[in-house]
Amino acid sequence: MNSFKAFFKQRGLYLVCLTLLLVATVTGVLAIRSVVRNVADLTESRQKALEEDATWNQPDTIVTNPAEDVPVQTPAPASQPSAQPSESSAPSSSQQPSGEASADGADSGASAASSAVLSVSPADAEPILAFSGSELVYNETLGDWRTHNGADYAAEEGEDIHAVALGTVLSVGDDPLWGKVAVVKSGDGSIWRYCGLDKTSVQEGQTVTRGQVLGTLGTIPSEREGQPHLHLECTDETGAYLDPESMIQ
C-alpha cells in the first residue's frame, strides 16, 4: 500500500496529464467526425437538389475565393426600342391586318408583346444582363462568382413570354435553381431554355412557332435579386453554351 502511494506521489502528475491528453484527443476526433458528417450531408442534399431535373444540369463555374480585381458586371438598363425598325424586325401588331396570321405562322394575338418581353421582333428587347461566356460575374442571390450562361430580359411577373424560334418542346418542368423551365429544340439543332416561367401554355412534344406564347413570367430562385426577368439560354448540339443574342434572328 505504501509502495502504491509512493508511486502515485511520484508519477501522479504524469498520469493526470496523460489522462487529460487522452480525453482531449478523443473529443477532437469526435468533433472532426461530426463536422465531416455534416459537410457530407450538405453536399449530398445540394447534389440531390441539382439533379432533380434530369433534363438540365447547369455547369456553372463557382469561385469560392474570387480575386479581388475581378470586376462586378453591372446590368445595363434596357434600351428603348429604336424609332427606325431594322430590316430583320417583324411588323408590329398595329401594322398587321386584324385577324391576319404573322409571317411565322403565329396569329396576331401571339405576335403582340410589350417591348419588355421577347416577341416576334426580338430587336424590341435588350438584355439587362448579357451572356458572359467564360467571364465570371457576381450572383447577388447566391453570393458567389459564376459564369452567366444566358441572357436576362426584363419583364413583369405575369407577362406573356414568347418563343424566339420555331421548334419542338422537349420538356416543361420545375428546376430548384431556375424555376419552371420550358426547353425547345429548333430545327438547326440548337436548344433554347426559357427559365423563370410561372404558368405554361405548351407541353412536351408540341411544335411552337416563333412568337407563340409559351407561358407567363414567374420568378427565378437563383436570381431573385433585381428586377423580374426571363433567363434565356441557348446551346448547340454538343451542349456548348451560345450567346442567345447572337442566335436570335
Residue pairs with C-beta under 8 A, 6 or more apart in sequence:
8 15
49 176
49 177
50 57
50 58
50 176
50 177
51 57
52 174
52 175
52 176
53 173
53 174
53 175
53 176
53 181
55 170
55 171
55 173
55 183
56 175
56 178
56 181
56 183
56 193
58 149
58 177
58 178
60 146
60 147
60 149
61 134
61 136
61 146
61 147
62 144
62 145
62 146
63 136
63 144
63 145
63 146
64 144
66 136
66 138
66 144
66 145
70 136
70 145
72 137
72 138
73 129
73 132
73 135
73 137
73 138
73 148
75 128
75 129
75 152
75 226
76 126
76 127
76 128
76 129
76 130
77 128
78 116
78 125
78 126
78 127
78 128
78 154
79 126
80 115
81 115
81 123
81 124
82 123
85 121
85 123
86 123
88 123
88 249
89 121
89 123
89 124
90 102
90 103
90 104
90 111
90 120
90 121
90 211
92 112
92 121
93 108
93 111
93 112
96 102
96 108
96 111
98 108
99 107
99 108
100 108
101 107
101 108
102 108
102 110
102 111
102 120
102 211
104 111
104 120
104 166
104 209
104 210
104 211
105 166
105 209
105 210
106 120
106 209
106 210
106 211
106 212
110 162
110 209
110 211
110 212
110 213
111 119
111 120
111 162
111 211
112 119
113 119
113 120
113 124
113 160
113 162
113 211
114 155
114 159
115 124
115 125
116 125
116 153
116 154
116 155
116 156
116 159
117 125
117 153
117 155
117 159
117 160
117 161
117 162
117 217
117 230
118 125
118 153
118 161
118 162
118 163
118 164
118 230
118 232
119 125
119 162
119 211
120 162
120 210
120 211
122 164
122 248
122 249
125 153
125 154
126 153
127 151
127 152
127 153
127 244
127 245
128 152
128 153
128 154
128 226
128 227
128 229
129 137
129 148
129 151
129 152
129 229
130 148
130 151
130 243
130 245
131 148
131 149
131 150
131 151
131 241
131 242
131 243
131 244
131 245
132 147
132 148
132 149
133 147
133 241
133 243
134 147
135 147
136 145
136 146
136 147
137 145
137 146
137 147
137 148
138 144
138 145
139 145
139 146
139 222
139 223
140 225
140 226
141 221
141 222
141 223
141 224
141 225
142 222
149 233
149 241
150 193
150 195
150 231
150 232
150 233
150 234
150 241
150 244
151 231
151 232
151 233
151 243
151 244
151 245
152 223
152 229
152 230
152 231
152 232
153 229
153 230
153 232
154 227
154 228
154 229
155 161
155 217
155 228
155 229
155 230
156 217
156 228
157 198
157 216
157 217
157 218
157 219
157 228
158 198
158 216
158 217
159 216
159 217
160 213
160 215
160 216
160 217
161 194
161 197
161 213
161 214
161 215
161 216
161 217
161 230
162 211
162 212
162 213
162 214
163 184
163 192
163 194
163 208
163 209
163 210
163 211
163 212
163 214
164 192
164 210
164 232
164 244
164 248
165 184
165 186
165 190
165 192
165 210
165 247
165 248
165 249
166 186
166 187
166 207
166 208
166 209
166 210
167 184
167 185
167 186
167 187
167 192
167 207
167 208
168 184
168 185
168 205
168 206
168 207
168 208
169 182
169 183
169 184
169 202
169 203
169 204
169 205
169 206
169 207
169 208
170 183
170 184
170 185
170 191
170 204
171 181
171 182
171 183
171 204
172 180
172 181
172 182
172 183
172 200
172 202
172 203
172 204
173 180
173 181
174 180
174 181
175 181
175 195
176 221
177 220
177 221
177 222
178 193
178 195
178 196
178 220
178 221
178 222
178 231
179 195
179 196
179 197
179 198
179 218
179 219
179 220
179 221
180 196
180 197
180 198
180 200
180 215
180 218
181 193
181 194
181 195
181 197
182 193
182 194
182 197
182 200
182 202
182 214
182 215
183 191
183 192
183 193
183 194
184 191
184 192
184 194
184 208
184 214
185 191
185 192
186 192
189 236
189 237
190 234
190 235
190 236
190 237
190 242
190 247
191 234
191 235
191 236
192 232
192 233
192 234
192 244
193 232
193 233
193 234
193 235
194 214
194 215
194 230
194 232
195 220
195 230
195 231
195 232
195 233
196 217
196 218
196 219
196 220
196 223
196 228
196 229
196 230
196 231
197 214
197 215
197 216
197 217
197 218
197 230
198 215
198 216
198 217
198 218
198 219
199 215
199 216
199 218
200 214
200 215
201 213
201 214
201 215
202 208
202 212
202 214
202 215
208 214
217 228
217 229
217 230
219 228
220 229
220 231
223 229
223 231
232 244
233 241
233 244
234 241
234 242
234 243
234 244
234 247
235 241
235 242
236 242
